[in-house]
Amino acid sequence: MILLTVRLPPGASLQDAVARLKLDPEEVDTAYGLVLIDPDQGLYGLRVSEKAWREGAFSDPAIEPYGPPEDDGR
């Protein structure tokens, strides 16, 4: 399982997090639950399967160049 930090509205539940992140309930560690980390920022922690993490919008995308190299005029 991978531990995620997510921003959710105040008073969010585990079901809210599952719906917002478009996860299947079996991809979440329900025993760990949804843990409030910072109420002022709306930050919560939850654990998800490695598969869900790899396929999710919250995964760490590769950073690659975009477009052709620019001529610096030298």
CNS distance restraints for C-alpha pairs under 8 A (distance, minus, plus):
assign (resid   1 and name CA) (resid  29 and name CA) 7.59 0.50 0.50
assign (resid   1 and name CA) (resid  47 and name CA) 5.80 0.50 0.50
assign (resid   1 and name CA) (resid  48 and name CA) 5.32 0.50 0.50
assign (resid   1 and name CA) (resid  49 and name CA) 4.59 0.50 0.50
assign (resid   1 and name CA) (resid  50 and name CA) 5.62 0.50 0.50
assign (resid   2 and name CA) (resid  47 and name CA) 5.29 0.50 0.50
assign (resid   2 and name CA) (resid  48 and name CA) 5.35 0.50 0.50
assign (resid   2 and name CA) (resid  49 and name CA) 6.14 0.50 0.50
assign (resid   2 and name CA) (resid  50 and name CA) 5.98 0.50 0.50
assign (resid   2 and name CA) (resid  53 and name CA) 7.06 0.50 0.50
assign (resid   3 and name CA) (resid  45 and name CA) 6.66 0.50 0.50
assign (resid   3 and name CA) (resid  46 and name CA) 5.70 0.50 0.50
assign (resid   3 and name CA) (resid  47 and name CA) 4.38 0.50 0.50
assign (resid   3 and name CA) (resid  48 and name CA) 6.57 0.50 0.50
assign (resid   4 and name CA) (resid  45 and name CA) 5.48 0.50 0.50
assign (resid   4 and name CA) (resid  46 and name CA) 5.47 0.50 0.50
assign (resid   4 and name CA) (resid  47 and name CA) 6.02 0.50 0.50
assign (resid   4 and name CA) (resid  48 and name CA) 7.35 0.50 0.50
assign (resid   5 and name CA) (resid  43 and name CA) 6.42 0.50 0.50
assign (resid   5 and name CA) (resid  44 and name CA) 5.53 0.50 0.50
assign (resid   5 and name CA) (resid  45 and name CA) 4.53 0.50 0.50
assign (resid   5 and name CA) (resid  46 and name CA) 6.74 0.50 0.50
assign (resid   6 and name CA) (resid  43 and name CA) 5.55 0.50 0.50
assign (resid   6 and name CA) (resid  44 and name CA) 5.34 0.50 0.50
assign (resid   6 and name CA) (resid  45 and name CA) 6.32 0.50 0.50
assign (resid   6 and name CA) (resid  46 and name CA) 7.95 0.50 0.50
assign (resid   7 and name CA) (resid  41 and name CA) 7.34 0.50 0.50
assign (resid   7 and name CA) (resid  42 and name CA) 5.20 0.50 0.50
assign (resid   7 and name CA) (resid  43 and name CA) 4.57 0.50 0.50
assign (resid   7 and name CA) (resid  44 and name CA) 6.25 0.50 0.50
assign (resid   8 and name CA) (resid  12 and name CA) 6.30 0.50 0.50
assign (resid   8 and name CA) (resid  17 and name CA) 7.27 0.50 0.50
assign (resid   8 and name CA) (resid  42 and name CA) 5.41 0.50 0.50
assign (resid   8 and name CA) (resid  43 and name CA) 6.43 0.50 0.50
assign (resid   8 and name CA) (resid  44 and name CA) 7.02 0.50 0.50
assign (resid   9 and name CA) (resid  42 and name CA) 6.01 0.50 0.50
assign (resid  10 and name CA) (resid  39 and name CA) 7.17 0.50 0.50
assign (resid  10 and name CA) (resid  42 and name CA) 6.05 0.50 0.50
assign (resid  12 and name CA) (resid  16 and name CA) 5.81 0.50 0.50
assign (resid  12 and name CA) (resid  17 and name CA) 7.07 0.50 0.50
assign (resid  13 and name CA) (resid  17 and name CA) 6.44 0.50 0.50
assign (resid  13 and name CA) (resid  34 and name CA) 6.76 0.50 0.50
assign (resid  14 and name CA) (resid  18 and name CA) 6.21 0.50 0.50
assign (resid  14 and name CA) (resid  30 and name CA) 7.87 0.50 0.50
assign (resid  14 and name CA) (resid  33 and name CA) 6.26 0.50 0.50
assign (resid  14 and name CA) (resid  34 and name CA) 5.23 0.50 0.50
assign (resid  15 and name CA) (resid  19 and name CA) 6.16 0.50 0.50
assign (resid  16 and name CA) (resid  20 and name CA) 6.02 0.50 0.50
assign (resid  17 and name CA) (resid  21 and name CA) 5.97 0.50 0.50
assign (resid  17 and name CA) (resid  34 and name CA) 7.87 0.50 0.50
assign (resid  18 and name CA) (resid  22 and name CA) 5.87 0.50 0.50
assign (resid  18 and name CA) (resid  23 and name CA) 5.09 0.50 0.50
assign (resid  18 and name CA) (resid  24 and name CA) 6.89 0.50 0.50
assign (resid  18 and name CA) (resid  25 and name CA) 6.62 0.50 0.50
assign (resid  18 and name CA) (resid  28 and name CA) 7.68 0.50 0.50
assign (resid  19 and name CA) (resid  23 and name CA) 6.45 0.50 0.50
assign (resid  21 and name CA) (resid  56 and name CA) 7.84 0.50 0.50
assign (resid  23 and name CA) (resid  27 and name CA) 6.45 0.50 0.50
assign (resid  23 and name CA) (resid  28 and name CA) 7.64 0.50 0.50
assign (resid  23 and name CA) (resid  52 and name CA) 7.18 0.50 0.50
assign (resid  24 and name CA) (resid  28 and name CA) 7.39 0.50 0.50
assign (resid  27 and name CA) (resid  48 and name CA) 5.52 0.50 0.50
assign (resid  27 and name CA) (resid  49 and name CA) 5.15 0.50 0.50
assign (resid  27 and name CA) (resid  51 and name CA) 7.97 0.50 0.50
assign (resid  27 and name CA) (resid  52 and name CA) 6.27 0.50 0.50
assign (resid  28 and name CA) (resid  46 and name CA) 7.54 0.50 0.50
assign (resid  28 and name CA) (resid  47 and name CA) 5.89 0.50 0.50
assign (resid  28 and name CA) (resid  48 and name CA) 4.45 0.50 0.50
assign (resid  28 and name CA) (resid  49 and name CA) 6.31 0.50 0.50
assign (resid  29 and name CA) (resid  33 and name CA) 6.35 0.50 0.50
assign (resid  29 and name CA) (resid  46 and name CA) 7.37 0.50 0.50
assign (resid  29 and name CA) (resid  47 and name CA) 5.41 0.50 0.50
assign (resid  29 and name CA) (resid  48 and name CA) 6.05 0.50 0.50
assign (resid  29 and name CA) (resid  49 and name CA) 7.71 0.50 0.50
assign (resid  32 and name CA) (resid  46 and name CA) 6.98 0.50 0.50
assign (resid  32 and name CA) (resid  47 and name CA) 6.90 0.50 0.50
assign (resid  33 and name CA) (resid  46 and name CA) 6.16 0.50 0.50
assign (resid  33 and name CA) (resid  47 and name CA) 7.63 0.50 0.50
assign (resid  34 and name CA) (resid  44 and name CA) 6.41 0.50 0.50
assign (resid  34 and name CA) (resid  45 and name CA) 5.80 0.50 0.50
assign (resid  34 and name CA) (resid  46 and name CA) 5.05 0.50 0.50
assign (resid  35 and name CA) (resid  44 and name CA) 5.32 0.50 0.50
assign (resid  35 and name CA) (resid  45 and name CA) 5.01 0.50 0.50
assign (resid  35 and name CA) (resid  46 and name CA) 6.45 0.50 0.50
assign (resid  36 and name CA) (resid  42 and name CA) 7.73 0.50 0.50
assign (resid  36 and name CA) (resid  43 and name CA) 6.32 0.50 0.50
assign (resid  36 and name CA) (resid  44 and name CA) 4.49 0.50 0.50
assign (resid  36 and name CA) (resid  45 and name CA) 6.50 0.50 0.50
assign (resid  37 and name CA) (resid  42 and name CA) 7.84 0.50 0.50
assign (resid  37 and name CA) (resid  43 and name CA) 5.44 0.50 0.50
assign (resid  37 and name CA) (resid  44 and name CA) 5.09 0.50 0.50
assign (resid  37 and name CA) (resid  45 and name CA) 6.55 0.50 0.50
assign (resid  38 and name CA) (resid  42 and name CA) 5.90 0.50 0.50
assign (resid  38 and name CA) (resid  43 and name CA) 5.04 0.50 0.50
assign (resid  38 and name CA) (resid  44 and name CA) 6.98 0.50 0.50
assign (resid  39 and name CA) (resid  43 and name CA) 6.42 0.50 0.50
assign (resid  48 and name CA) (resid  52 and name CA) 6.33 0.50 0.50
assign (resid  48 and name CA) (resid  53 and name CA) 6.52 0.50 0.50
assign (resid  49 and name CA) (resid  53 and name CA) 6.29 0.50 0.50
assign (resid  50 and name CA) (resid  54 and name CA) 6.14 0.50 0.50
assign (resid  51 and name CA) (resid  55 and name CA) 6.23 0.50 0.50
assign (resid  52 and name CA) (resid  56 and name CA) 5.73 0.50 0.50
assign (resid  53 and name CA) (resid  58 and name CA) 6.96 0.50 0.50
assign (resid  53 and name CA) (resid  59 and name CA) 5.63 0.50 0.50
assign (resid  54 and name CA) (resid  59 and name CA) 5.62 0.50 0.50
assign (resid  55 and name CA) (resid  59 and name CA) 6.92 0.50 0.50
